[in-house]
Amino acid sequence: MIVYGLLDLLVAQGADALHLQPDAAPILTRAGADLPVTMPPLGDDLFEEIVRELALDGEATGSIEAHGQRFDVQHDASARQLTFRPETAPERDPPAAPAPAPVAAPAPVAVTASAPPPSPGPLPTTFARWIGEALHADASDLFFSVGRAPHMRRGGDVVAMGREPLTTSDLDGFVAAVLSEAGHAELGARGSADVGWAMSSAPDAPRFRVHVFREHDGLACALRPVRTEPPTLRELNLPDEFHALTEYRNGLVLMTGTAGSGKSTTLVALLERLHRTTAKHIVTLEDPIEYRFGPGRALIHQREVGTHVPSFNEGLRAAMREAPDIILLGEMRDRETIAAALTAAETGHLVLSTLHCSDTGSAVDRIIDVFDEHQQSQVRVQLASALRAVVSQVLLPSTRPPRRVPAYEMLKVNTAVATKIRERRGHQLRSELHPGRSDGMIPMEVSLSALVECGEITAAQARAVAPNPELLRLR
């Protein structure tokens, strides 16, 4: 229910109550003062749907649990108003005295909650050699799997590194060197685990984002090298216009694309400039942390999912209480996280996040489709109000291997785009890219044409990935 996001806001603002009425914006009450929430009025149908889901009739009272906290609910049918208040803990009877027990020597207590997990073991020599070879070849990915030789991705192509297949004991030895006890537990429970890993404890040791997973033949691993220093937009061959994405005071900015398209790295590059140039408080929620930011002009607190917070959703709810100016959300994975991100964007925070989808036009429908049908109308209104820009990115093999270069499009939310979002015309959003050039929008065809002009890709490559090849301006 949309009310979950409003209850998060109630807690984040330290309010005493939340009031909902049809045809009116939600109102928070704090210390006797009314604080209207900056969002469109609730529709009559949505209000009645919330009442039905709460199973409240007439002048009824009840309670609801949201993210581990309970709230008292009162439904005033005559005034058509719902009121939510944080539930106060009931007084409890003192516990009964325990029955006497025989005196015995106290047993040692193992304090596991605060004890650090055991360190991973040593890296097998053969794996160190393969990793070194991949780094020397400037590979973008490295793959280990049972029954196959190691493979690396270089210039977009996946090629074998030798012919000798890896055995189960080989992979077990490597995984033991990478995963902590908590990582092994996650692998056993979910079939996969993510971790940020360095080859040694040296400050300049190569770092990797490692994904360990089980597949038909046994264990497998995908490693992606990450730089020790956050990259700049120029190093990523991206334009300075992208810096405008961080200049919004609030709202939601999305970086989209398929897996491996460089979405997260682009967000890190945006953060790198903020870190150097702005006196902001930035909270990041990452899975895992790839680049570490030291002291700079900005204050950056980095939190890792699974280590510092249990999930993106819980981390985002906590971030609302940490007084950030900007929140970097590693990925919008599920309905709860998306709802919390929209709430944060509506309440004065700039939220930067990634979303797996193929282009800017499908991003809106991808978000809305995770909600139940009766919620989608209200989410469209929220999204039209909170969304600021959507960037879609793809990495293409360069004519100068093993380089890969990004092609991109940028959709900014102006009046025409917001209207299409509200009116369920998401399939028409890309039609605003070319008319929106004066508003700073960048069509994919313009980016591809520029790459062909400077010799980074061929005309055939551009035509293969262009949404509208006839709009390419190629010499």
N, C-alpha and C positions, 0 to 999 in steps of 0.2 A: 504493500500500500504506500501511496505517496506520503501518508502521515508519518511513516518511519523517518523520512528525511527531515520533516518538520520537528519531530521529537529530538532528533540529533541536534537541530538548531536550538531548541529549548535548552538542552543541557549545555551546549557550547556557549550560549549567551548568559548562562546562570539565571534564567528566567524562572518565575514562580508558576506560570501557567501558560497554556496555549489555547486560544479560542478559535473555533472554526464556525463559519456561517456561510450559507449559499449566497452567491452574488456579492461576496466581500473578500478582501484579502485576509489571510490569517493574521492574527494579532497575538503577540507575546505580552505578558504582564510581568513587570519586574519592579519590585519596591513600590507597588501601587500605580506605576505609570504604564500606559499602553505603548507598545512598540510595534507598529505595523510592519509586516514582512514585505519586502520589495518584490512582489510577484503578482501576477494577474489574479483577479478574484476567482474563487472556486465556483465552478459551474454547479447548477442545481443537481444534475445527474450524478456528478462526481461526489457531492456531499451525501446524497442518498445512498450511493454505493458504499461509502465509508461507513455509514450507519449500519447498513446490512452486514458488512463484513465484521463489524464489531458485535453484531448480534444484540443490539440495544433497542428496546422498544419503550415508547412512552417516556416517562420521567425516570428512566432506569439509570443505575450506576453500575460500573464494572471496573475492569482493569485490563491492561494490555502490557505485554512484555516486548521490549525492543532492545536488541543487542545486549541482553543480560540485565536490563534495568526495567523495573515495573513502574507503571503510571496509572493513577486513578483516573477514570473516565466518567463524566456526567453528561447525559443527553437530556437537554431541555426541549421536549418536543414542541411545546407551545411557542417558544422563542426560536425554534429551529437552530439550536446552538450546541456544539460539542465543546467540552472543556477538559483538557488533560493537565494533570498535576503530577509531579514526581511523588511516588508513593513513599510515605514515611515508614521507617522500620517499626513494627509493633513491639511493644514492651514484652519481654519474655520472662517467664517464671525462672527463678534461680534453679540451676540444675540440682538434681537430687544428689545427696552425698554418696559417693561410691562405697560399695561394700568393702570392708577391710580385706586386704590381701596379704599373703605371707610376705615377709620382708625378704628381699633377694638383692643380690648385687646388681647394680644398674648395668644394662647391656650397652655397649657402644652404639651411638646413633650415627648413621651415615647421612650427612647433609648433602643430598644430591642436587638440590635446586640451585645452590650457589657454586657448586664445584664445576670447574671448567671441563668440557668434554675432552677425552684423550686426543692428543695430537695425531694427525695422520702419520703413517709410516714412511719409510724412505722410498724415493722414486726409483723403480727398476731402471738399470742402466740402459737397456734397449729402448725404453720409452723416452728417456732423456735424449738419446741420439735422434730418434724420430722427431721429437718436438724441436730440437735444435735445427734439424734439416728443414722442417716446415717454416720456422722463423727466418732462416737464411733465404728461403725461396719466396718470402713475403706472402705466404699462404694466408687466406682469410678464414679458413676453417680446417680442422683436423679431425679425422674420424677413426675410431678404434672399434672393432667388433669381432666377436668370436667367429672363427672359420673363414675370415677374410684378411687380406693384407691391410696394413694401415693405408688410408687414403687422405689426400689433402685437396682443398679447393684453391685453385690458382687461376686468376683471371677469369673466373666464372666456371671453369671446367673442373670436375672432380677426377683426379688421377691417382693411380695406385703408387705406393712407395715400396717397391720391391714385390716379391711374389710369395714370401713365406706367410701363411695364414696364422693369425693369433689363436692361441688356445684359451680354454676357460681359465686355467691357472694364470696365464698371462694377464688377462683382464682383471681377475680377482686381485692380483698384486698391484695393478695400477689403481683400481678403485680404492684399495686399502690405503694407498698413498694420498688419495685426494679427499675422500669423505671422512668426516668426523663420525662419532657415534650417533649424533643426531641425524646426520646425512644418511647413514645406513638405515636408521629407523624409518626415515621418510621414504627411502627406496623400497624397503620392505612393505610399507603400508600403501604406497601409491604407485609403485612400479617405476618411479622416476624421481630424480632429485637434482636440484640446481645448486651450484656453489661457485663463489669466486675463489680462485686458487692461484697461488704463486709457486714457482718452481723451488724457491728457497726462501729463507728468512731475510736475505739481503735486501736493502731498500730498493735497489735497482733491478731486482729479479723480475723476469718476464711474468706477467699476469695473464690469466685466462678466465673466461666464463665457461664453466664446464657443466654439461647436462649429461647425467648418467641415466640410462634407461634399460629396461628389459625388453627384448624382442624375441622372435620365434627361435633364434639360434642361441640365445643367452644374453649376456650383458653387452652393452654397446655404449660408446661415449662420443659426444660431439664437443670439441673444444674450439673456442673462438678467442684469439689473442686480443687483449685490450692494451691500450697504451698506458704508460705510467703517468703521462701528462694529458689532461683533457684537451681534445683537439679544438682548433678554431674553425669557423665557417670557411675561411679561405683555404685551410688545409683540406677540407672536405669538398672543395670545388663548389661551394654554395655561395649565393650572393649575399651582400650586406643587407639587402632588403629584408632578410629573415629576422634581423635584429628587431624590426618593428613589432614582431610577434610578442616580444617581452615588454613592450611599452604600454600595454593596456593596464588600467588600474585594477580591473577585476574581470571575471568571465572565464571561459573555457577555450583553450587553444589545443587543437588535436593534430598530432603527427600520425599519418596513416600510411599503409603500404603492406605488402606481403612480408612474411618472415624473411629476415636477412636483407631487408631493403635499406637498413641504416637509420631507422626511425629513432631508436634510443640514442645513437651516437649524435644525431643532429640535435636532439634535446640537450645533450651534454655540452655541445658546442655553444648553444644559446646560454646555458648556465655559466659557461666559462667566461663569457663577456660580462654577464651580470656580476660575477664574482669579482672581476677586476674594476668595474666602473660604477657600481651602484651600492648605496648603503641600505640594503634590504635584508630582511630575515627570510631565509629560504629553507624549507623543510622538504627533503626528498624521501620518497618511499620506493625502494628499488628491490629487484629480485633477480640476481644478487647485486650488491654494490660493485660497480666495475671501476670507475674512476674515483679517486679520493681527492677532495678539495681541502687544501690547507688554509692557513690564515689569508685573508684578502679583505677587500673593502666590504663585501657582503658577509653576513654571518650565515653559514650553511650548516645545518644539522642533517646528517645522512642516516637513514634508518633502513635496515634490511629486513625484508619479509622472511619469517622463519627464525630470525636471530633476535631482532629487537621488537618486532610486532608479529602477531600470528597471521595477519592477512592484510591485503591492501585496504579492505573496508575498515578494519579495526584501526589501522594506522592512520587512515584519513579522518576518522572520527576523533582520534587523539590529537591529530594535527590542528584541528579546529580550536583546541584549547591552548595551543602553543604560540599563539599570536604571530603567525607567519604573514608575510606579504605575498609570497609566492609559494605554491606547492607543486613539486614535480612528482607526478604519479606515474610509476613505471608502466602500468598497463591498466586499461579499463576492461576487466575480465568478466564481470558478472553484474547482475541487476543491482545488488546492494552497493557495490562499489560505484557504479554509474550514478545511482540515486544520490549517494553521498557526495560525489564529485559535483553534481549539479547544484546541490545545496551549498557547497563551499563556494562555487563560482557565483552564486546569487547573493552571497552574504559578504562580499567585499574582498574576496581572495582571487588572485590570478592562478588558475590551475592549468598546468601544462601536462599533457598525457599522450599516450599512444593508443592506437586502435588497429586491430588487424582487419583491413578491408582493402579492396583493389583500387579505389579512386575516391575523390572528394565527394562525388555525388552519392555514393553508397554509404558513406559514414553516418549520415543522419538516420537512414532507415535501419542500419545495423544497431544503433543505439536504441531506437524506439522499439524494434522488434523483440528486445529482451524483456519488455514489460508486458503484463497481461493486457488484453484488448481494452478493458474498461479503463485502464490507466493511460493509454497511449495518447489520448487527446490532450490531457493535462501535461504530459511529458513534452509533447510538441510545443506547447505554449512556453514551458520552461526553457526548452532548448533554443527556441527562437529568440528568447530574451537573453540567455546566458552565453550562447556560442559566439565567439569572436572571429575565429578563422580555422580553416581546415587545410592542411598541407598533405599532399599525397606524393610519395617518393618511390623511385625504382632505381636500382643499380644496374648499369649496363657495362658489358666488357668493352674496354677502350681499344682503339686501334693501336695503342702502345701497351701491349700486355707486360706484366700482369695487372695493370691498373684497371680499376672499375670506376666509372663516373656516374654521378646521380643526375637523373632527369626528374623534374618535379612540376607540380601545379599548386597554386595557392588560391583558395577560395576565401574571400572575406565576407562577413555577414553584413550586408547593407539592407536597406528597406526591402528591396526586391527579393533577396535571398530569405530574409526572415519571413516574408509573406508566404513564400513557397513552402517553407518548413511548417508553418501553422496550417496551411491548406492541403497538407498531404501530397505535395508535388515534389517529393525528393528526387524523383527520376528526372526532373527538369532543372536541377540545380546547376549542372555543368553548363547549361545554356547561358548562364550568367557570367561565365569566365571571360569571354571575349568582350562583351559590352562593359564589363567591370574593370577593364585595363586602367581606366582613369582613377579607380579607387584602389589601385595597387594589386589587383588580381593578376595572376600569371597562368595562362593556359599551358597545358602540357606540350602542345604543339610549338609554342614559342620557345620553351626550354629545349626541346629536341632539335629545332631548327638551329639554335645557337650552338649546340654541340656538334652538329654537322658542319657548320660554318668554320669552327675552329679546328676541325679535323679529329675530334675525339671519338666520334662514331661515324658509321657510314649512313648514307641515305636509306639503304635497305633496312638497317637496324631501326632507324627512326620510323619508317613506314610500318614496321612490324609491331611496334608498341604504341603508336599514336592512336588515341581514341577516334580521331577524325583525320585520317591521312591526307584528305583533300585540303585540309587547312594548313598543312606544312608549307613553309616558304623556303623551298630549297633551290639553290642555283643549279 
